[in-house]
């Protein structure tokens, strides 16, 4: 016990040593499982493809030039548009949900539980559930036919709408939770003061509630936009071969095509898009809530 106390006393007199000891495990983990793989992928992106796949030594920018082909730029543009649409749809659907939960009183914990429950299920299982809903003989078409609203099943699966619906379903909780945190911290006396001063409900929302919840909106948008950019499972299963996104492209290059250098280059181009989005998020964080909304 005496030796242990001496050790603790020595550590307390050297806060930098304590800080280094606490940071060491996380730093080592990031170095081994994040920075080293990223460095390997970066190196692969400048190498040449082997005859039977893989990589061979050499240096070339051909894979980055190849990505500038209109075909792959179209895939990138489709990915950005779909990820943006998913983010907007999640915001429109998630903000009212977060608002209701923040003011639900004793029902708050139950509603939060219902929002989080889908995250307990495998993303693959949830995607297959969407297939059962959207296919020709699925639940939606069966109900519409039974009600006499349609005669023939609607083509819902393997469409851009199906991919968007799957992405929104998968990432909606990631939008609801940050917005809820911002709204839950909102001081209700501010709304009461605005009401006393004659502000209507719409004015109270636009001038007080929305600006003060802007940090949660921005955080939720980033939590949805970034994984939607790299999604490959949902476009592959719900969109089929018709709706290729850049995540699917990268997966195919590392899988069936065995073109690791081009897949690595595509990955880094996607990372560049994500970096631009993160930098935009950081700039928004530095601005005041009123400036973000305005």
RAZI-V251318 format. One record per helix or strand of 2 or more residues. SS is the DSSP state (H for helix, E for strand). FROM is the first residue (numbers start at 1). LEN is the number of residues. If there is no record, write none. Layout:
SS;FROM;LEN / SS;FROM;LEN
This chain:
H;2;11 / H;15;31 / E;48;2 / E;55;2 / H;62;6 / H;70;33 / H;105;16 / H;123;12 / H;139;8 / H;160;25 / H;188;9 / H;201;12 / H;214;16 / H;233;10 / H;246;9 / H;260;27 / H;289;5
